[in-house]
Amino acid sequence: MNRIYTLLTISLFMSVMAFSQVTMKLGSLENVQPGTYVNVPLTVSGLSATGQSFIGLELSFNFQESIISYDSLANGNTVTPVNQWFAGTLAGRLSANWLEPGLAAVNVADNSTLVEFVFFYTGGQTDLIFDESTTMIYDVNGNIIPVSQYINGSISQSQGSGNSVWNGTADWSQAANWSNGIPGDSTNAEINSGVIELSSGGVCRNLTIAQGAKLIINPGYSLTVNGNFDNNGEILIHSDSLIQGSLIINGNVSQTGLSTMNYKIYEGLNYQISSSVAGANAGIFTGFGPVSIFNENTNNWSAMPSNSVLEPGKGYDISASGDHTIGFTGQFISQSVTSDLSFTSVGNTIVEGWNLVGNSFTSSFDADQYLVSQHTDRAIYCWDGSVYRVWNGTAGSVPNGIIPPMTGFFVKANASNANVIFEKAGKVHDFNHFGLNLTAPQNVLQVSLRNFDDLAIEDKAFVQVEPTSTFYYDGAFDALKLNNSVDYPELYLHSFEDYRMAIAAIPQPTDIDAGVRIPADGTYVISAETFSFMPDRPVYLIDKELEIVKNLRNEDYVFIVLAGDYPNRFKVVLSGLGIDDMDSNNGFRVFAGNGGISINSLIQHGNCTIKVFDVSGRLISENEEVMIEDGNTTIQGIRGLNIISIETQKGTMRYKVFSL
């Protein structure tokens, strides 16, 4: 009988698993002609009559708005017709939703197209990337149907003709100015005369700019040169307050002409930047503000002489004295860059090994896949003008490790002869500049501290549950906390040796102390992104000073506080195996375990009286305990359903616990 029961359980489990294998896919389109409309299908599997029924869905995906622009919906499924959809775009992000009008459960065959998204295509290549955190399918009860696989799409250009020559003044996408059509991946493009602007995406095989001709790449637009770039005229890559133009050169660069990439700075702000050209010197910053270099051996900044050469792959700090455009003029860098790092051992992990490096390419750079390092810790630290964003390949606030063009960032050497290599294959067109929303992996919890009156003023810390990590600082996973701007709050976690951490990797869910720095008196908010984080785990925040416990899965914690440092005020509670109850206002955890009832005090309580009653109200046991923070006590020999009463100086708390 036991065997039959076990087999039945496995069979039911496998049936449920079979029903849950839902796939969502965006179409990939190749050899598309610039200046045409394209239809991107959204297909699904796992929602057939033998799968799961659904009544609605919503989705979002990101794309490069310089390559495509949204137009309309088309070719809806008979089950999900176009007139039942709502869709729109904002800043390179499409959001759409569909709801069955009568809330009736429906099914569609596997690999069915639900609807097609129509875009106008200007040229170049873009990926279509699901935002998994906002893409959901709902069943008839309003529950979320899990999607087991998301397949992203892409749009790429036609190969084009063998050769095409430009004459005149207009945008790259104007076919009339090209002798043999708009260039594609296989086209040798020559700009023979006039001024050509890129306010679209562009691609070619080899590119030549003739003497007297000029190419302008506007902010937010991109050009990919698959082969070599020969500049005998002029190329200018513009910048605005948020983004720059983007140029990827996969081959070699030669020039007798002028190549310039601009970088905008604004008064009162600090920037950590890197030169996009070879051979420039610090004199280009003259009149724009003081420039500093970071010295690893002293762990401090020093002024940079104006005749110093700006090394490719290195980062520099500038404090803007006004609103300026810095023009980096020279030969663009297209090949891999190696940056040697300094390491001075002083016996203090926190202060040693810091090196400011930088992305010297004329496009963004994928540090996650193509920053090859030797004798360094894993994390990178990117200054965004207010806070240091961190990334360790899994957790953090530098989405996918994408470094914007001409952006400096810190790495941490951990031994002599350290270096990093910016491999040329890592060049990517990306205009999100840290703004892409990512769904955190299930083992990563993001905790945020924000100013209640201006929620854009925010700092973040991350807990990563990684079985191969330790509770101590581990350079393969952890990221230390670097100081924010003085007017921004700081949130950090503590390692076992009491280091301040921006990313704390731990081998198993546990309780982690946290601290804050508050820049000004006011109201602040602590919240957590718990949507994807280990759904079987509690996420509690304890304010040890006010003795308040909040369930961050259900609500944010809002508190009024004076300016100052509070290094050990909070605790993040993730250890919840066997928890039966946890009151949000007292700070006890009571659960069945260790052969009886276990009581964990999450804050300092002092003298407590602990009583155990059975369900009839009969007193079973009574004990006097001094409950300190993180203190534990176990009442042995308790079985069945019982009421636990804990009397403290603040009052009496009661819990219902069942133990075997």
Backbone hydrogen bonds, N-H to C=O, Kabsch-Sander energy under -0.5 kcal/mol:
donor,donor_aa,acceptor,acceptor_aa,energy
5,Y,1,M,-2.5
6,T,2,N,-2.3
7,L,3,R,-2.6
8,L,4,I,-2.5
9,T,5,Y,-2.4
10,I,6,T,-2.4
11,S,7,L,-2.6
12,L,8,L,-2.6
13,F,9,T,-2.4
14,M,10,I,-2.6
15,S,11,S,-2.0
16,V,12,L,-2.5
17,M,13,F,-2.4
18,A,14,M,-2.2
19,F,15,S,-2.0
20,S,16,V,-1.1
21,Q,18,A,-1.0
22,V,20,S,-2.1
22,V,146,P,-0.5
23,T,45,S,-1.9
24,M,149,Q,-2.2
25,K,43,T,-2.5
26,L,151,I,-2.4
27,G,41,P,-2.0
29,L,154,S,-2.9
31,N,157,Q,-0.8
32,V,156,S,-2.3
35,G,121,Y,-3.0
36,T,33,Q,-0.8
36,T,121,Y,-0.8
38,V,119,F,-2.8
40,V,38,V,-0.5
40,V,117,F,-3.0
42,L,115,V,-2.4
43,T,25,K,-2.5
43,T,41,P,-0.6
44,V,112,S,-2.1
45,S,23,T,-1.9
51,G,48,S,-1.7
52,Q,46,G,-1.7
54,F,106,V,-2.2
55,I,138,Y,-2.3
56,G,138,Y,-1.1
57,L,98,W,-2.5
58,E,136,M,-2.5
59,L,96,A,-2.7
61,F,94,L,-2.1
62,N,129,I,-2.7
63,F,92,G,-2.3
65,E,63,F,-0.8
67,I,64,Q,-1.8
68,I,64,Q,-1.8
69,S,120,F,-1.8
71,D,118,V,-3.1
72,S,118,V,-1.2
74,A,116,E,-2.2
77,N,80,T,-0.7
77,N,114,L,-2.6
84,Q,81,P,-1.9
85,W,82,V,-2.1
86,F,97,N,-2.0
88,G,95,S,-2.0
90,L,93,R,-2.0
94,L,61,F,-2.8
95,S,88,G,-2.8
96,A,59,L,-2.5
97,N,86,F,-2.3
98,W,57,L,-2.8
99,L,84,Q,-0.8
100,E,55,I,-3.2
103,L,100,E,-2.3
106,V,54,F,-2.4
108,V,47,L,-2.2
111,N,44,V,-1.1
112,S,44,V,-1.4
112,S,109,A,-1.2
114,L,42,L,-3.0
114,L,112,S,-0.6
115,V,42,L,-0.8
116,E,74,A,-2.4
117,F,40,V,-2.7
118,V,72,S,-3.1
118,V,116,E,-0.5
119,F,38,V,-2.6
119,F,117,F,-0.5
120,F,69,S,-2.9
121,Y,36,T,-3.0
121,Y,119,F,-0.5
122,T,67,I,-2.8
122,T,120,F,-0.5
123,G,67,I,-0.6
126,T,155,I,-2.2
128,L,153,G,-2.9
129,I,62,N,-2.3
129,I,127,D,-0.6
130,F,128,L,-0.6
131,D,60,S,-2.7
132,E,130,F,-0.9
134,T,131,D,-1.4
135,T,132,E,-0.5
136,M,58,E,-2.6
136,M,134,T,-0.6
137,I,145,I,-0.6
138,Y,56,G,-2.8
139,D,143,N,-2.5
142,G,139,D,-2.1
145,I,137,I,-3.3
148,S,22,V,-1.7
148,S,146,P,-0.6
149,Q,22,V,-1.6
151,I,24,M,-2.8
152,N,150,Y,-0.6
153,G,128,L,-1.9
154,S,27,G,-0.7
155,I,126,T,-2.5
156,S,29,L,-2.2
158,S,32,V,-2.3
164,S,188,N,-2.0
166,W,190,E,-3.4
167,N,177,N,-1.5
170,A,195,V,-1.3
172,W,197,E,-3.0
174,Q,171,D,-2.4
175,A,173,S,-1.1
177,N,174,Q,-1.5
178,W,175,A,-1.6
179,S,165,V,-2.1
181,G,178,W,-0.7
184,G,159,Q,-0.5
185,D,158,S,-0.9
186,S,159,Q,-2.4
187,T,184,G,-1.6
188,N,162,G,-2.5
189,A,187,T,-0.8
189,A,206,N,-2.8
190,E,164,S,-2.0
191,I,208,T,-3.1
192,N,166,W,-2.1
192,N,190,E,-0.9
193,S,166,W,-1.0
196,I,214,K,-2.6
197,E,170,A,-2.0
198,L,216,I,-2.7
199,S,197,E,-0.8
202,G,222,S,-1.9
204,C,224,T,-1.9
205,R,187,T,-3.7
207,L,228,N,-2.5
208,T,189,A,-2.0
209,I,230,D,-2.5
210,A,191,I,-2.7
210,A,208,T,-0.6
213,A,210,A,-2.0
214,K,194,G,-2.2
215,L,234,E,-2.3
216,I,196,I,-2.6
217,I,236,L,-2.5
218,N,198,L,-1.8
218,N,216,I,-0.6
220,G,244,Q,-1.8
221,Y,218,N,-1.7
222,S,200,S,-0.5
223,L,246,S,-1.9
224,T,202,G,-1.8
225,V,223,L,-0.5
225,V,248,I,-3.4
226,N,204,C,-2.6
226,N,224,T,-0.7
227,G,205,R,-3.7
229,F,252,N,-2.9
230,D,207,L,-2.7
231,N,229,F,-0.5
231,N,254,S,-2.6
232,N,209,I,-2.6
232,N,230,D,-0.7
234,E,213,A,-1.4
235,I,258,L,-2.4
236,L,215,L,-2.5
237,I,260,T,-2.4
238,H,217,I,-2.6
238,H,236,L,-0.6
240,D,243,I,-2.9
245,G,238,H,-2.4
246,S,221,Y,-2.3
247,L,362,T,-2.7
248,I,223,L,-2.5
249,I,247,L,-0.5
250,N,225,V,-2.8
250,N,248,I,-0.6
251,G,227,G,-2.3
254,S,229,F,-2.4
256,T,231,N,-2.2
257,G,231,N,-2.4
258,L,233,G,-2.5
260,T,235,I,-2.2
261,M,328,F,-2.0
262,N,237,I,-2.7
263,Y,326,I,-1.9
265,I,324,H,-2.7
268,G,320,A,-2.2
269,L,266,Y,-1.8
271,Y,318,I,-2.4
273,I,271,Y,-0.6
273,I,316,Y,-2.8
274,S,406,M,-1.2
278,A,331,Q,-2.1
280,A,277,V,-0.5
282,A,308,S,-2.8
283,G,306,S,-0.8
284,I,281,N,-1.9
285,F,282,A,-1.8
286,T,283,G,-1.7
288,F,285,F,-2.7
289,G,285,F,-0.6
292,S,317,D,-3.0
293,I,302,S,-2.6
295,N,293,I,-0.5
295,N,300,N,-3.2
296,E,294,F,-0.7
298,T,295,N,-0.5
299,N,295,N,-1.4
300,N,295,N,-1.4
302,S,293,I,-2.1
304,M,291,V,-2.4
308,S,305,P,-1.8
310,L,280,A,-2.9
311,E,309,V,-0.8
314,K,311,E,-1.8
315,G,356,L,-2.2
316,Y,273,I,-2.5
317,D,292,S,-2.5
318,I,271,Y,-2.6
319,S,290,P,-2.1
320,A,269,L,-2.5
320,A,318,I,-0.7
321,S,288,F,-2.7
322,G,288,F,-0.5
324,H,265,I,-2.0
324,H,322,G,-0.7
326,I,263,Y,-3.1
326,I,324,H,-0.5
327,G,325,T,-0.5
328,F,261,M,-2.5
328,F,326,I,-0.7
329,T,327,G,-0.8
330,G,259,S,-2.2
331,Q,278,A,-0.7
332,F,330,G,-0.6
333,I,276,S,-1.1
334,S,332,F,-0.5
337,V,422,F,-1.9
339,S,420,V,-3.0
340,D,338,T,-0.5
341,L,418,A,-2.7
345,S,343,F,-0.5
351,V,348,N,-0.9
352,E,348,N,-1.4
355,N,411,V,-2.6
357,V,355,N,-0.8
357,V,409,F,-2.8
358,G,313,G,-1.4
359,N,407,T,-2.4
360,S,358,G,-0.8
364,S,428,V,-1.3
365,F,403,I,-2.3
366,D,426,G,-2.6
367,A,365,F,-1.3
367,A,401,G,-2.3
368,D,400,N,-0.6
370,Y,366,D,-2.2
371,L,367,A,-1.1
372,V,370,Y,-0.9
372,V,421,I,-2.3
373,S,371,L,-0.6
374,Q,419,N,-2.6
377,D,412,K,-2.9
378,R,475,G,-3.2
379,A,478,D,-0.5
380,I,391,W,-2.1
381,Y,410,F,-1.9
382,C,389,R,-3.2
383,W,381,Y,-0.5
383,W,408,G,-0.5
384,D,387,V,-2.3
389,R,382,C,-3.6
389,R,387,V,-0.7
391,W,380,I,-1.4
392,N,395,A,-1.9
397,S,390,V,-2.1
398,V,390,V,-0.7
401,G,398,V,-3.0
402,I,399,P,-1.8
403,I,365,F,-3.1
403,I,401,G,-0.6
406,M,359,N,-1.2
406,M,361,F,-0.7
407,T,404,P,-1.1
408,G,272,Q,-3.0
409,F,357,V,-2.5
410,F,381,Y,-2.8
411,V,355,N,-2.4
413,A,353,G,-3.4
413,A,411,V,-0.6
414,N,375,H,-2.4
415,A,375,H,-0.8
419,N,374,Q,-1.5
420,V,339,S,-2.1
421,I,372,V,-2.9
422,F,337,V,-3.5
423,E,370,Y,-2.1
423,E,421,I,-1.1
426,G,423,E,-2.2
427,K,424,K,-1.5
428,V,364,S,-2.5
430,D,428,V,-0.7
435,G,432,N,-1.5
440,A,438,L,-0.7
444,V,441,P,-2.0
445,L,463,V,-2.9
446,Q,529,E,-0.7
447,V,445,L,-0.5
447,V,461,A,-3.0
448,S,527,S,-2.8
449,L,459,D,-2.7
450,R,525,V,-2.5
451,N,454,D,-0.7
451,N,457,I,-1.9
452,F,450,R,-0.5
452,F,523,T,-2.5
454,D,451,N,-1.1
457,I,454,D,-2.1
458,E,456,A,-1.1
459,D,449,L,-2.3
461,A,447,V,-2.6
462,F,502,A,-2.6
463,V,445,L,-2.6
464,Q,462,F,-0.5
464,Q,504,A,-2.2
465,V,443,N,-3.1
465,V,463,V,-0.5
466,E,464,Q,-0.9
466,E,506,I,-2.6
469,S,466,E,-2.3
477,F,474,D,-2.1
478,D,474,D,-3.0
479,A,503,I,-1.9
481,K,500,R,-2.1
482,L,480,L,-0.6
485,S,386,S,-3.4
488,Y,485,S,-2.1
490,E,517,R,-2.2
492,Y,515,G,-2.3
493,L,501,M,-2.6
494,H,513,D,-2.0
495,S,499,Y,-1.7
496,F,471,F,-2.1
498,D,495,S,-2.0
501,M,493,L,-3.0
502,A,479,A,-2.8
503,I,479,A,-1.9
504,A,462,F,-2.9
505,A,503,I,-0.6
506,I,464,Q,-2.6
512,I,572,V,-2.8
514,A,570,F,-2.7
515,G,492,Y,-2.6
516,V,566,Y,-1.8
517,R,490,E,-2.0
518,I,564,G,-3.0
522,G,561,V,-2.3
524,Y,559,F,-2.8
525,V,450,R,-2.6
526,I,557,Y,-2.7
527,S,448,S,-2.0
529,E,446,Q,-2.6
530,T,528,A,-1.1
534,M,442,Q,-1.9
534,M,532,S,-0.6
537,R,534,M,-2.6
540,Y,573,V,-2.1
541,L,550,K,-2.7
542,I,571,K,-2.8
543,D,541,L,-0.5
543,D,548,I,-3.2
544,K,542,I,-1.0
544,K,569,R,-2.6
545,E,569,R,-0.6
547,E,543,D,-1.4
548,I,543,D,-1.5
549,V,584,S,-1.8
550,K,541,L,-2.8
552,L,539,V,-2.2
552,L,550,K,-1.0
553,R,539,V,-0.7
554,N,551,N,-1.7
555,E,551,N,-1.9
557,Y,526,I,-2.9
558,V,556,D,-0.6
559,F,524,Y,-2.4
561,V,522,G,-2.7
564,G,518,I,-2.0
566,Y,516,V,-3.0
569,R,566,Y,-1.1
570,F,514,A,-2.2
571,K,542,I,-1.5
572,V,512,I,-3.3
573,V,540,Y,-2.9
573,V,571,K,-0.6
574,L,510,T,-1.0
574,L,572,V,-0.6
576,G,574,L,-0.9
579,I,576,G,-2.1
580,D,590,V,-1.3
581,D,590,V,-1.0
586,N,583,D,-1.0
587,G,583,D,-1.1
589,R,600,N,-2.4
590,V,581,D,-1.2
591,F,598,S,-2.3
592,A,578,G,-0.7
593,G,596,G,-2.3
596,G,593,G,-1.2
597,I,635,I,-2.1
598,S,591,F,-3.1
599,I,633,T,-2.8
600,N,589,R,-3.0
601,S,631,G,-3.0
602,L,587,G,-3.1
602,L,600,N,-0.6
603,I,587,G,-0.7
605,H,627,M,-2.7
606,G,627,M,-2.0
608,C,625,E,-3.3
609,T,647,E,-2.0
610,I,608,C,-0.5
610,I,623,N,-3.1
611,K,609,T,-0.6
611,K,645,S,-3.0
612,V,621,S,-2.3
613,F,643,I,-2.9
614,D,618,R,-2.1
615,V,641,L,-0.6
617,G,614,D,-2.2
620,I,612,V,-3.7
621,S,612,V,-1.2
623,N,610,I,-2.4
625,E,608,C,-2.9
627,M,606,G,-3.1
627,M,625,E,-0.7
628,I,626,V,-0.8
630,D,601,S,-2.3
631,G,601,S,-0.5
631,G,628,I,-2.4
633,T,599,I,-2.1
635,I,597,I,-2.9
636,Q,634,T,-0.7
637,G,595,G,-1.5
638,I,635,I,-0.6
640,G,659,S,-3.1
642,N,640,G,-0.5
642,N,657,V,-2.5
643,I,613,F,-3.2
644,I,655,Y,-3.2
645,S,611,K,-3.1
645,S,643,I,-0.6
646,I,653,M,-3.1
647,E,609,T,-3.0
647,E,645,S,-0.5
648,T,646,I,-0.6
648,T,651,G,-3.1
651,G,648,T,-0.8
653,M,646,I,-2.5
655,Y,644,I,-2.3
657,V,642,N,-2.3
657,V,655,Y,-0.5
659,S,640,G,-2.0
